[in-house]
Amino acid sequence: MSRRLPIDRAEERLRHELSRGQQPLAELDLDEVWLRFLQFGSQRFDTADTPDADGLLFQYGTHAFEGPPVFTLDLARQFEINDASGEHDHYIQLHCELRYEPVLQLRALGHFESWFFHDTDDELDRWADGLGRQEFWTIVRHRHSHPQEIWIYQEQV
């Protein structure tokens, strides 16, 4: 088995993937962020040996968490953290949020989420290809390929 990175290096690895080519984060378009996120998602980390210990989440919707509503595409990676006895303790979620003006076409998409977990019968490429057929891509590429903001943050849940 190949050597895996420690989970505490995940945010650094995501930021590294997003900064390849030295293009400022704010100048990346949707397709570049998605491809770089998938590259990050293919890197393996030292996680528990359970089927849901390392997951990727693709979700979008219109939310008003910190003020006026924004349409958010949240590309997240979730790691399960176990206690010393091997029991679930918490999750660490690393988010790359692309925030867009909540125009009618985007709001009309509603909410959507899709998970991928390493060490299951699913394949990352197949999951990504399936997501690539979502109506979301056509709408965003047509008018809004550059988000207003890109936020990277980590939280414990």
C-alpha positions in Angstrom: 0.0 0.0 0.0 1.3 3.5 -0.8 2.1 5.9 1.9 -0.8 8.3 2.7 -0.7 11.8 3.9 -1.8 12.8 7.4 -5.3 14.4 7.5 -3.9 17.5 9.1 -2.2 18.2 5.7 -5.4 18.1 3.7 -6.1 21.9 3.7 -2.5 22.6 2.6 -2.9 20.0 -0.2 -6.2 21.5 -1.4 -4.7 25.0 -1.4 -1.7 23.7 -3.3 -3.9 22.1 -6.0 -5.9 25.3 -6.4 -2.8 27.5 -6.6 -1.0 25.4 -9.3 0.0 27.7 -12.2 0.2 30.6 -9.7 -3.1 31.9 -10.9 -4.9 33.8 -8.1 -7.8 31.9 -6.6 -10.2 34.7 -7.5 -9.3 34.3 -11.2 -10.1 30.6 -11.4 -13.3 29.6 -13.3 -15.7 26.8 -12.3 -14.1 24.2 -14.6 -10.6 24.9 -13.3 -11.7 24.7 -9.7 -13.6 21.5 -10.3 -10.7 19.7 -12.1 -8.3 20.8 -9.3 -10.7 19.7 -6.6 -11.0 16.3 -8.3 -7.2 16.0 -8.4 -7.1 16.8 -4.7 -10.0 14.3 -4.2 -7.9 11.5 -5.8 -5.1 12.0 -3.3 -5.4 9.6 -0.4 -5.0 10.4 3.3 -4.4 8.3 6.4 -8.0 7.6 7.4 -9.7 5.0 9.4 -10.3 1.7 7.6 -14.1 2.1 7.2 -16.1 2.7 4.1 -17.2 6.2 4.9 -14.0 7.5 6.4 -13.0 9.6 3.3 -15.7 11.2 1.3 -16.2 13.9 -1.3 -19.4 16.0 -1.4 -20.7 18.1 -4.3 -23.7 20.3 -3.2 -25.3 23.5 -4.2 -28.2 25.7 -3.2 -29.1 29.3 -2.4 -28.5 30.2 1.3 -28.4 33.3 3.5 -26.0 32.2 6.2 -24.0 35.4 6.6 -26.3 38.2 5.1 -28.0 38.4 1.8 -28.7 35.1 -0.1 -26.0 33.7 -2.3 -25.9 30.7 -4.6 -23.2 28.4 -3.3 -21.5 25.4 -4.9 -19.8 23.6 -2.0 -17.0 21.1 -2.9 -16.1 19.4 0.3 -14.0 16.6 1.6 -15.0 14.8 4.8 -12.7 12.7 7.0 -14.0 10.5 9.8 -11.9 10.9 13.0 -12.0 8.0 15.5 -11.1 8.0 19.2 -8.3 5.9 20.7 -10.6 2.8 20.8 -11.4 3.1 17.1 -15.0 4.5 17.6 -16.3 7.5 15.7 -15.5 10.8 17.4 -16.2 13.5 14.8 -15.7 14.5 11.2 -13.4 17.1 9.7 -14.9 18.8 6.7 -12.7 20.8 4.3 -14.8 23.1 2.1 -14.1 24.9 -1.2 -17.1 27.2 -1.7 -17.8 29.0 -4.9 -20.3 31.8 -4.3 -22.4 33.3 -7.0 -25.1 36.0 -7.3 -28.4 34.2 -6.7 -29.9 34.9 -10.2 -33.2 33.4 -11.0 -31.7 30.5 -13.1 -29.5 29.4 -10.3 -32.1 29.8 -7.6 -34.5 27.7 -9.8 -32.0 24.8 -9.5 -33.0 24.3 -5.9 -30.7 22.2 -3.7 -28.7 19.2 -4.7 -26.1 17.0 -3.1 -24.1 14.0 -4.1 -21.5 12.0 -2.1 -18.5 9.9 -3.2 -16.6 7.7 -0.7 -13.3 6.1 -1.3 -12.9 2.4 -0.5 -16.4 1.6 -1.8 -17.5 0.0 -5.1 -17.9 3.4 -6.7 -15.1 5.1 -8.8 -14.2 8.7 -8.5 -14.2 9.2 -12.3 -17.6 7.7 -12.7 -19.0 9.9 -9.9 -17.5 13.0 -11.5 -18.7 12.1 -15.0 -22.3 11.7 -13.6 -22.1 15.1 -12.0 -20.9 16.6 -15.2 -24.3 15.9 -16.8 -26.1 18.1 -14.3 -28.0 21.1 -15.7 -26.1 23.2 -13.2 -23.0 23.2 -15.4 -24.7 24.5 -18.5 -26.3 27.4 -16.5 -23.1 28.4 -14.7 -20.8 28.1 -17.7 -23.2 30.1 -19.9 -23.3 33.2 -17.7 -21.5 32.8 -14.4 -18.3 30.8 -14.9 -16.3 33.0 -12.5 -17.7 33.0 -9.0 -18.0 36.2 -7.0 -16.0 34.6 -4.2 -14.1 31.4 -3.5 -13.8 30.4 0.2 -11.7 27.6 1.6 -12.2 26.7 5.2 -12.2 23.7 7.5 -14.6 22.8 10.3 -15.2 20.0 12.8 -18.6 18.5 12.9 
